[in-house]
Amino acid sequence: MRVVAELPHPECKITIFSMNQKFIIKFEQGTFEQSYKLAELDLSGGGVNDVFEILDEEFIQTVIARFKVMRADFTAAYNRHQY
């Protein structure tokens, strides 16, 4: 797996990897991460530039909102067991 791009964003780290004819888009925020896989064949042939088009601000904001839900879910589970 190799890194093909990193996109700067103030609220999360975005890294695009290439592996086995797939792009893996990884979002990281603190201890949480989300990843999305795209087959290169599903894109129109522009390579990583096609991935950049998919990662518009509207999509990134939904990812960030999901991080908030993930954090709330994990915090609730952690607090139920009072470690």
KAQUIZI-V788335 format. One record per residue. RES is the residue in three letters. SS is DSSP state (H for helix, E for strand, - for the rest). PHI is phi in whole degrees, 0 to 359 (none if undefined). BURIAL is # if it has 16 or more other ideal C-beta (glycine too) atoms within 10 Angstrom, else .. Layout:
<<RES,SS,PHI,BURIAL> <RES,SS,PHI,BURIAL>>
This chain:
<<MET,-,none,.> <ARG,E,232,.> <VAL,E,282,.> <VAL,E,252,.> <ALA,E,194,#> <GLU,E,230,.> <LEU,E,254,.> <PRO,-,287,.> <HIS,-,207,.> <PRO,-,290,.> <GLU,-,254,.> <CYS,-,198,#> <LYS,E,266,.> <ILE,E,238,#> <THR,E,233,#> <ILE,E,247,#> <PHE,E,249,#> <SER,E,237,#> <MET,E,199,.> <ASN,-,51,.> <GLN,-,60,.> <LYS,E,227,.> <PHE,E,259,#> <ILE,E,245,#> <ILE,E,255,#> <LYS,E,245,#> <PHE,E,252,#> <GLU,E,230,.> <GLN,E,216,#> <GLY,-,62,.> <THR,-,269,.> <PHE,E,253,.> <GLU,E,214,.> <GLN,E,228,.> <SER,E,224,.> <TYR,E,227,.> <LYS,E,246,.> <LEU,E,230,.> <ALA,E,288,.> <GLU,H,302,.> <LEU,H,292,.> <ASP,H,280,.> <LEU,-,261,#> <SER,-,279,.> <GLY,-,109,.> <GLY,-,273,.> <GLY,-,66,.> <VAL,H,296,.> <ASN,H,298,.> <ASP,H,294,.> <VAL,H,295,#> <PHE,H,303,.> <GLU,H,294,.> <ILE,H,293,.> <LEU,-,276,#> <ASP,-,280,.> <GLU,H,297,.> <GLU,H,298,.> <PHE,H,295,.> <ILE,H,300,#> <GLN,H,295,.> <THR,H,291,.> <VAL,H,297,#> <ILE,H,296,.> <ALA,H,297,.> <ARG,H,294,.> <PHE,H,301,#> <LYS,H,297,.> <VAL,H,293,.> <MET,H,301,#> <ARG,H,296,.> <ALA,H,296,.> <ASP,H,298,.> <PHE,H,293,.> <THR,H,298,.> <ALA,H,297,.> <ALA,H,296,.> <TYR,H,298,.> <ASN,H,292,.> <ARG,H,296,.> <HIS,H,257,.> <GLN,-,44,.> <TYR,-,284,.>>
